[in-house]
């Protein structure tokens, strides 16, 4: 997440020590010095006010078109505190400070500069794998930002895509186009399908869309990270996990499927792999990715009914050389396991490019 900040001026606080007490208690000196400092810095004076205390001490203020300049003296302590704040150029503001340092007799001073301004916009920097460049997505508000036990999770409101869930710097789902993604990954689901397994999908949108498409289906969701589910409920308004047709399991996808098989294994009409390209906690090398997905594909085939379908999101459709071509790797693995694979490339706007979706069928042996 990048911040674009526009600094709207410099604020200097200056403490003068060891000052001449007569100078500190001279109203004429301060009236002249503040006006000359403002003139030196090309500052327009709108109003001025000074007050001399009894038995000693002066406070004064210049109202500037660019902000203000003020001081308060303690002749009994040979000390004065000055304040200069202006949204003029920083160099001009410093000229006023430098003038006061020259005009006032003192043994030492302490100057502190404070940059004043406001954040005009946050930007989510998202890589575009097809080009190797980045897209800067304007962020209106950052609603959540945590590091879970597994990954970095953010929920942001954006001007282009609405509310998004971002994991490890990559948009995972958005208000604008999650249903485009969901329907692409569920493209092989049939009205007669009654038992669907979703691997990943902790944001709940694939399960939600599956029930829209097939209200009678039973959907089992397996996601490793409970915080993804929690933040989907809290910030994406996700209520699908309380639906009687949805069964949520928190845990590792491979371990879950292995446990099913050890118990005799229920069979599924369809299995959806809505997992990250580089599996969490398993390294980011091609070797580790191949090993993990070989296991996912093999277990999925075993758990499918005859004629059942398998689908997977496979990452960006095209990648430049510096990135791993996960779509190519997963396509090869699907062909080796199922003997058939269909690929569709679908534009997901919040991903800033097309995403590859793979489909295979368990054919009778």
C-alpha positions as CSV (number, residue, x, y, z in Angstrom):
1,X,0.0,0.0,0.0
2,X,1.5,3.3,-1.0
3,X,0.5,6.7,0.3
4,X,0.5,9.8,-1.8
5,X,1.0,12.7,0.5
6,X,0.8,16.4,-0.3
7,X,2.7,18.5,2.2
8,X,0.8,21.8,2.8
9,X,3.5,23.8,4.4
10,X,6.2,23.8,7.1
11,X,5.8,24.5,10.8
12,X,8.8,25.7,12.7
13,X,9.0,26.0,16.5
14,X,12.1,27.9,17.7
15,X,13.2,28.2,21.4
16,X,15.7,31.0,22.1
17,X,17.9,30.9,25.3
18,X,20.2,33.4,26.8
19,X,18.4,36.3,25.3
20,X,18.7,40.0,26.1
21,X,15.9,40.7,28.6
22,X,15.5,44.3,27.4
23,X,15.0,43.2,23.9
24,X,12.5,40.5,25.0
25,X,10.5,43.2,26.8
26,X,10.5,45.7,23.9
27,X,7.2,45.9,22.1
28,X,8.7,48.1,19.4
29,X,11.4,45.4,18.7
30,X,8.8,42.6,18.3
31,X,6.4,44.6,16.2
32,X,9.2,45.5,13.8
33,X,10.9,42.1,13.8
34,X,7.8,40.1,13.0
35,X,6.8,42.4,10.2
36,X,10.3,42.3,8.7
37,X,10.4,38.5,9.1
38,X,7.1,38.3,7.2
39,X,8.4,40.7,4.5
40,X,11.6,38.6,4.2
41,X,9.5,35.5,3.5
42,X,7.1,37.2,1.1
43,X,4.2,36.6,3.5
44,X,1.1,38.8,3.4
45,X,0.1,40.1,6.8
46,X,-3.7,40.2,7.4
47,X,-3.8,41.2,11.0
48,X,-1.6,41.7,14.0
49,X,-2.0,41.7,17.8
50,X,0.4,42.3,20.7
51,X,0.0,42.3,24.5
52,X,2.5,43.6,27.0
53,X,2.3,42.1,30.5
54,X,3.0,43.8,33.8
55,X,5.6,43.7,35.2
56,X,7.2,42.1,32.1
57,X,6.8,39.8,29.1
58,X,5.1,40.2,25.7
59,X,3.0,37.9,23.6
60,X,2.3,38.6,19.9
61,X,0.7,37.2,16.8
62,X,0.7,37.9,13.1
63,X,-2.2,36.5,11.1
64,X,-0.9,35.6,7.6
65,X,-2.7,34.8,4.4
66,X,-0.6,31.6,4.6
67,X,-1.2,30.9,8.3
68,X,0.5,32.6,11.3
69,X,3.6,33.7,13.2
70,X,3.7,34.1,17.0
71,X,5.9,34.5,20.0
72,X,5.8,34.7,23.8
73,X,8.7,36.1,25.9
74,X,9.9,35.4,29.5
75,X,12.4,38.2,30.2
76,X,13.0,36.9,33.7
77,X,14.3,33.7,32.2
78,X,16.0,35.2,29.2
79,X,13.8,33.0,27.0
80,X,11.4,33.3,24.1
81,X,9.3,30.7,22.2
82,X,8.5,31.4,18.6
83,X,6.1,29.7,16.2
84,X,6.2,30.1,12.4
85,X,3.7,28.1,10.3
86,X,3.0,28.8,6.6
87,X,1.8,26.9,3.6
88,X,4.2,29.0,1.5
89,X,7.2,27.2,-0.1
90,X,9.4,25.7,2.6
91,X,12.3,27.9,1.7
92,X,10.3,31.0,2.1
93,X,9.0,29.9,5.6
94,X,12.6,29.3,6.7
95,X,13.6,32.8,5.6
96,X,11.3,34.1,8.3
97,X,12.9,31.8,10.9
98,X,16.4,32.8,9.8
99,X,15.5,36.5,10.1
100,X,14.3,36.1,13.7
101,X,17.5,34.3,14.6
102,X,19.6,37.1,13.2
103,X,17.5,39.9,14.8
104,X,17.3,38.5,18.3
105,X,20.3,38.5,20.6
106,X,20.7,35.0,22.1
107,X,23.3,32.4,23.2
108,X,21.7,29.4,21.6
109,X,18.5,28.2,20.0
110,X,16.6,25.0,19.2
111,X,14.7,24.7,16.0
112,X,12.2,22.0,15.1
113,X,10.6,21.6,11.7
114,X,7.3,19.8,11.3
115,X,5.9,18.9,7.9
116,X,2.2,19.7,7.8
117,X,-0.1,18.1,5.3
118,X,-2.7,15.4,4.6
119,X,-2.9,12.2,2.7
120,X,-4.7,12.7,-0.6
121,X,-5.0,9.1,-1.4
122,X,-3.7,5.6,-0.6
123,X,-2.8,3.4,-3.5
124,X,-2.8,-0.4,-3.7
125,X,0.0,-1.4,-6.0
126,X,-1.0,-4.6,-7.8
127,X,1.3,-6.4,-10.2
128,X,0.2,-7.1,-13.8
129,X,1.8,-10.4,-14.7
130,X,1.2,-10.0,-18.4
131,X,3.3,-6.8,-18.6
132,X,5.6,-6.9,-15.6
133,X,4.3,-3.5,-14.6
134,X,2.1,-2.4,-11.7
135,X,-1.4,-0.9,-11.5
136,X,-2.0,1.7,-8.8
137,X,-5.5,1.3,-7.5
138,X,-6.8,4.3,-5.6
139,X,-8.0,3.4,-2.1
140,X,-10.7,5.4,-0.4
141,X,-10.5,3.7,3.0
142,X,-8.5,0.9,4.6
143,X,-10.9,-1.1,6.8
144,X,-8.6,-3.9,8.0
145,X,-4.9,-4.7,7.9
146,X,-3.6,-7.8,9.8
147,X,-0.9,-10.4,9.6
148,X,-2.6,-13.7,10.3
149,X,-0.7,-16.9,11.2
150,X,-0.4,-17.5,7.4
151,X,-0.6,-14.3,5.4
152,X,-1.1,-10.5,5.2
153,X,-4.8,-9.7,4.9
154,X,-6.3,-6.3,4.0
155,X,-9.8,-5.1,3.4
156,X,-10.0,-1.8,1.4
157,X,-12.5,0.3,-0.3
158,X,-11.4,1.4,-3.8
159,X,-12.8,3.8,-6.3
160,X,-12.6,1.4,-9.2
161,X,-13.6,-2.0,-7.8
162,X,-15.5,-1.3,-4.6
163,X,-14.6,-3.2,-1.5
164,X,-11.7,-5.7,-2.0
165,X,-10.0,-8.4,0.0
166,X,-6.3,-8.2,-0.6
167,X,-3.9,-11.1,0.5
168,X,-0.2,-10.6,0.4
169,X,-0.6,-7.6,-1.8
170,X,-2.9,-9.2,-4.4
171,X,-6.6,-8.6,-4.9
172,X,-8.5,-11.8,-4.2
173,X,-12.0,-10.6,-4.6
174,X,-14.0,-7.4,-5.1
175,X,-17.5,-6.1,-5.1
176,X,-17.3,-5.2,-8.8
177,X,-16.4,-8.6,-10.3
178,X,-16.4,-11.4,-7.8
179,X,-19.4,-13.0,-9.5
180,X,-17.6,-12.9,-12.9
181,X,-14.8,-14.9,-11.2
182,X,-17.2,-17.2,-9.3
183,X,-19.2,-18.1,-12.4
184,X,-16.0,-18.7,-14.4
185,X,-14.7,-21.2,-11.8
186,X,-18.2,-22.8,-11.5
187,X,-18.8,-23.0,-15.3
188,X,-19.1,-26.8,-15.3
189,X,-21.6,-27.1,-12.4
190,X,-24.9,-28.7,-13.5
191,X,-28.4,-28.2,-12.0
192,X,-28.4,-31.9,-10.9
193,X,-25.2,-31.5,-8.9
194,X,-25.8,-31.9,-5.2
195,X,-22.4,-32.2,-3.5
196,X,-19.7,-29.6,-4.2
197,X,-16.3,-29.2,-2.5
198,X,-14.6,-25.8,-2.6
199,X,-10.9,-25.8,-1.7
200,X,-10.0,-22.3,-0.5
201,X,-12.8,-19.9,-0.9
202,X,-12.7,-18.5,2.6
203,X,-14.3,-15.2,1.4
204,X,-17.5,-17.2,0.8
205,X,-18.3,-15.8,-2.6
206,X,-17.8,-19.1,-4.6
207,X,-20.2,-20.9,-2.2
208,X,-22.6,-18.0,-2.3
209,X,-22.7,-18.0,-6.1
210,X,-22.9,-21.8,-6.3
211,X,-26.1,-21.6,-4.2
212,X,-27.5,-18.9,-6.5
213,X,-26.9,-21.1,-9.5
214,X,-28.0,-24.4,-7.8
215,X,-30.1,-23.7,-4.6
216,X,-30.3,-27.4,-3.8
217,X,-26.6,-28.1,-3.6
218,X,-24.6,-28.9,-0.5
219,X,-21.4,-26.9,-0.4
220,X,-18.4,-27.8,1.6
221,X,-15.7,-25.1,2.0
222,X,-12.2,-25.9,3.3
223,X,-10.0,-22.9,4.0
224,X,-6.7,-22.8,5.9
225,X,-7.0,-19.4,7.4
226,X,-9.8,-18.6,9.9
227,X,-9.0,-14.9,9.6
228,X,-10.0,-14.8,5.9
229,X,-13.5,-16.1,7.0
230,X,-13.7,-13.7,9.9
231,X,-12.8,-10.7,7.9
232,X,-15.2,-11.7,5.1
233,X,-18.0,-11.8,7.7
234,X,-17.0,-8.6,9.3
235,X,-16.1,-6.4,6.4
236,X,-17.6,-8.0,3.3
237,X,-21.0,-8.7,4.9
238,X,-20.6,-12.4,4.2
239,X,-23.4,-14.5,5.7
240,X,-23.2,-17.6,3.6
241,X,-21.4,-19.6,6.2
242,X,-24.6,-19.6,8.3
243,X,-26.6,-21.2,5.5
244,X,-27.8,-24.7,6.3
245,X,-26.4,-26.0,2.9
246,X,-22.9,-24.7,3.6
247,X,-20.4,-26.7,5.7
248,X,-17.2,-24.7,6.6
249,X,-14.0,-26.5,7.6
250,X,-10.9,-24.7,8.8
251,X,-7.8,-26.6,7.8
252,X,-5.4,-27.7,5.1
253,X,-7.0,-28.8,1.9
254,X,-4.7,-31.8,1.4
255,X,-5.2,-33.0,4.9
256,X,-8.9,-32.7,4.7
257,X,-9.2,-34.8,1.5
258,X,-6.8,-37.4,2.9
259,X,-9.0,-37.7,6.0
260,X,-12.1,-38.1,3.9
261,X,-10.4,-40.9,2.0
262,X,-9.3,-42.6,5.2
263,X,-12.9,-42.6,6.4
264,X,-14.2,-44.2,3.2
265,X,-14.6,-40.9,1.4
266,X,-17.8,-39.3,0.3
267,X,-17.9,-38.6,-3.4
268,X,-18.5,-35.1,-5.0
269,X,-20.2,-34.0,-8.1
270,X,-17.7,-31.2,-8.5
271,X,-14.5,-30.0,-6.8
272,X,-13.3,-26.4,-7.1
273,X,-9.7,-25.4,-6.4
274,X,-10.0,-21.8,-5.4
275,X,-6.4,-21.8,-4.0
276,X,-3.5,-19.4,-4.3
277,X,-1.0,-20.0,-7.1
278,X,1.8,-20.5,-4.6
279,X,0.4,-22.5,-1.7
280,X,0.6,-21.0,1.7
281,X,3.4,-22.3,3.9
282,X,4.8,-24.6,1.1
283,X,7.4,-22.3,-0.4
284,X,7.3,-20.4,-3.6
285,X,9.4,-22.6,-5.9
286,X,8.1,-24.4,-9.0
287,X,9.0,-27.7,-7.4
288,X,6.9,-27.1,-4.3
289,X,4.0,-25.8,-6.4
290,X,4.0,-28.8,-8.6
291,X,4.2,-31.2,-5.7
292,X,1.3,-29.5,-3.9
293,X,-1.0,-29.3,-6.9
294,X,-0.1,-32.9,-8.1
295,X,-1.5,-33.9,-4.7
296,X,-4.6,-31.7,-5.0
297,X,-5.4,-33.0,-8.5
298,X,-4.8,-36.6,-7.5
299,X,-7.0,-36.5,-4.4
300,X,-9.7,-34.5,-6.2
301,X,-9.9,-37.2,-8.9
302,X,-10.2,-39.9,-6.3
303,X,-13.0,-38.0,-4.5
304,X,-15.0,-37.3,-7.6
305,X,-17.9,-39.3,-8.8
306,X,-17.6,-40.9,-12.2
307,X,-18.3,-38.1,-14.7
308,X,-17.7,-35.5,-12.0
309,X,-15.9,-32.3,-12.8
310,X,-12.9,-30.5,-11.4
311,X,-12.1,-26.8,-11.9
312,X,-9.2,-24.6,-10.8
313,X,-8.2,-21.0,-10.9
314,X,-4.7,-21.1,-12.4
315,X,-3.4,-17.5,-12.2
316,X,-2.7,-15.0,-14.8
317,X,-3.3,-16.0,-18.4
318,X,0.0,-14.5,-19.6
319,X,3.1,-13.8,-17.6
320,X,6.4,-12.1,-18.4
321,X,9.6,-14.1,-17.8
322,X,10.3,-12.9,-14.3
323,X,7.1,-14.6,-13.0
324,X,6.2,-18.3,-12.7
325,X,3.7,-19.3,-15.4
326,X,1.4,-21.2,-13.0
327,X,-1.3,-21.6,-15.7
328,X,1.1,-23.5,-17.9
329,X,2.2,-25.7,-15.0
330,X,-1.3,-26.4,-13.7
331,X,-2.5,-27.2,-17.2
332,X,0.2,-29.9,-17.6
333,X,-0.6,-31.4,-14.2
334,X,-4.3,-31.5,-15.0
335,X,-3.7,-33.2,-18.3
336,X,-1.4,-35.8,-16.6
337,X,-4.0,-36.6,-13.9
338,X,-7.3,-36.4,-15.7
339,X,-6.2,-37.0,-19.3
340,X,-8.3,-34.0,-20.4
341,X,-8.3,-30.3,-19.7
342,X,-10.2,-27.3,-21.0
343,X,-8.9,-23.8,-20.4
344,X,-10.8,-20.5,-20.5
345,X,-9.2,-17.1,-20.0
346,X,-11.5,-14.6,-18.4
347,X,-10.9,-10.9,-17.8
348,X,-11.2,-10.1,-14.1
349,X,-11.0,-6.3,-13.9
350,X,-9.8,-6.2,-10.3
351,X,-6.9,-8.5,-11.2
352,X,-6.0,-6.0,-13.9
353,X,-5.8,-8.8,-16.5
354,X,-7.2,-12.1,-17.7
355,X,-7.2,-15.1,-15.3
356,X,-6.9,-18.7,-16.5
357,X,-9.5,-21.3,-15.4
358,X,-9.0,-25.0,-15.9
359,X,-11.7,-27.7,-16.2
360,X,-11.3,-31.5,-16.2
361,X,-13.7,-34.4,-16.0
362,X,-13.3,-37.7,-14.2
363,X,-13.9,-40.2,-17.0
364,X,-14.7,-43.9,-16.5
365,X,-11.6,-46.1,-16.6
